[in-house]
Amino acid sequence: MRDYLEALRANKPKRGRKRTPDSIRRQIDAIAAKLAEADAVSELRLISERMHLETELANMGTGVDITDLQAEFVKVAKRYGERNHITYAAWREVGVPASVLSAAGIGRSA
């Protein structure tokens, strides 16, 4: 249950323009150009920003296949929700798709 909800959270679509590997590389290049003339504090900030961008770039395309997690969620979600008084609306608000709730036997009246 927890792993599925965490995977949903981690893969939630972000607002705004989608970042691409090329756009991230351009940002990294821009940082490299700024580093040459940066003062010590700015250098620290730029290096930190570059490291975050490099990590994001490395993790692109490594999306999690949540099929197995979803199947396990479907098996236990209804009982878990009933025991903990979790409503359909609460499940939806944390990002569980309506189709998954339906497969789990959780209806809008829950």
MODELLER restraints for C-alpha pairs under 7 A, 6 or more apart:
rsr = mdl.restraints
at = mdl.atoms
rsr.add(forms.Gaussian(group=physical.xy_distance, feature=features.Distance(at['CA:1:A'], at['CA:73:A']), mean=5.09, stdev=0.5))
rsr.add(forms.Gaussian(group=physical.xy_distance, feature=features.Distance(at['CA:3:A'], at['CA:69:A']), mean=6.71, stdev=0.5))
rsr.add(forms.Gaussian(group=physical.xy_distance, feature=features.Distance(at['CA:4:A'], at['CA:66:A']), mean=6.91, stdev=0.5))
rsr.add(forms.Gaussian(group=physical.xy_distance, feature=features.Distance(at['CA:4:A'], at['CA:69:A']), mean=5.09, stdev=0.5))
rsr.add(forms.Gaussian(group=physical.xy_distance, feature=features.Distance(at['CA:4:A'], at['CA:70:A']), mean=6.06, stdev=0.5))
rsr.add(forms.Gaussian(group=physical.xy_distance, feature=features.Distance(at['CA:4:A'], at['CA:73:A']), mean=6.60, stdev=0.5))
rsr.add(forms.Gaussian(group=physical.xy_distance, feature=features.Distance(at['CA:7:A'], at['CA:66:A']), mean=6.91, stdev=0.5))
rsr.add(forms.Gaussian(group=physical.xy_distance, feature=features.Distance(at['CA:8:A'], at['CA:95:A']), mean=6.54, stdev=0.5))
rsr.add(forms.Gaussian(group=physical.xy_distance, feature=features.Distance(at['CA:21:A'], at['CA:57:A']), mean=6.11, stdev=0.5))
rsr.add(forms.Gaussian(group=physical.xy_distance, feature=features.Distance(at['CA:24:A'], at['CA:53:A']), mean=6.46, stdev=0.5))
rsr.add(forms.Gaussian(group=physical.xy_distance, feature=features.Distance(at['CA:24:A'], at['CA:57:A']), mean=6.77, stdev=0.5))
rsr.add(forms.Gaussian(group=physical.xy_distance, feature=features.Distance(at['CA:28:A'], at['CA:50:A']), mean=5.81, stdev=0.5))
rsr.add(forms.Gaussian(group=physical.xy_distance, feature=features.Distance(at['CA:28:A'], at['CA:53:A']), mean=6.98, stdev=0.5))
rsr.add(forms.Gaussian(group=physical.xy_distance, feature=features.Distance(at['CA:31:A'], at['CA:46:A']), mean=6.26, stdev=0.5))
rsr.add(forms.Gaussian(group=physical.xy_distance, feature=features.Distance(at['CA:31:A'], at['CA:50:A']), mean=6.81, stdev=0.5))
rsr.add(forms.Gaussian(group=physical.xy_distance, feature=features.Distance(at['CA:35:A'], at['CA:43:A']), mean=5.90, stdev=0.5))
rsr.add(forms.Gaussian(group=physical.xy_distance, feature=features.Distance(at['CA:74:A'], at['CA:100:A']), mean=6.82, stdev=0.5))
rsr.add(forms.Gaussian(group=physical.xy_distance, feature=features.Distance(at['CA:74:A'], at['CA:103:A']), mean=6.35, stdev=0.5))
rsr.add(forms.Gaussian(group=physical.xy_distance, feature=features.Distance(at['CA:74:A'], at['CA:104:A']), mean=4.36, stdev=0.5))
rsr.add(forms.Gaussian(group=physical.xy_distance, feature=features.Distance(at['CA:75:A'], at['CA:104:A']), mean=6.48, stdev=0.5))
rsr.add(forms.Gaussian(group=physical.xy_distance, feature=features.Distance(at['CA:77:A'], at['CA:104:A']), mean=6.36, stdev=0.5))
rsr.add(forms.Gaussian(group=physical.xy_distance, feature=features.Distance(at['CA:78:A'], at['CA:104:A']), mean=6.04, stdev=0.5))
rsr.add(forms.Gaussian(group=physical.xy_distance, feature=features.Distance(at['CA:78:A'], at['CA:105:A']), mean=6.37, stdev=0.5))
rsr.add(forms.Gaussian(group=physical.xy_distance, feature=features.Distance(at['CA:78:A'], at['CA:106:A']), mean=5.94, stdev=0.5))
rsr.add(forms.Gaussian(group=physical.xy_distance, feature=features.Distance(at['CA:87:A'], at['CA:110:A']), mean=5.14, stdev=0.5))
rsr.add(forms.Gaussian(group=physical.xy_distance, feature=features.Distance(at['CA:88:A'], at['CA:106:A']), mean=6.76, stdev=0.5))
rsr.add(forms.Gaussian(group=physical.xy_distance, feature=features.Distance(at['CA:88:A'], at['CA:107:A']), mean=6.52, stdev=0.5))
rsr.add(forms.Gaussian(group=physical.xy_distance, feature=features.Distance(at['CA:88:A'], at['CA:108:A']), mean=5.39, stdev=0.5))
rsr.add(forms.Gaussian(group=physical.xy_distance, feature=features.Distance(at['CA:88:A'], at['CA:110:A']), mean=5.33, stdev=0.5))
rsr.add(forms.Gaussian(group=physical.xy_distance, feature=features.Distance(at['CA:92:A'], at['CA:98:A']), mean=6.94, stdev=0.5))
rsr.add(forms.Gaussian(group=physical.xy_distance, feature=features.Distance(at['CA:101:A'], at['CA:107:A']), mean=6.99, stdev=0.5))
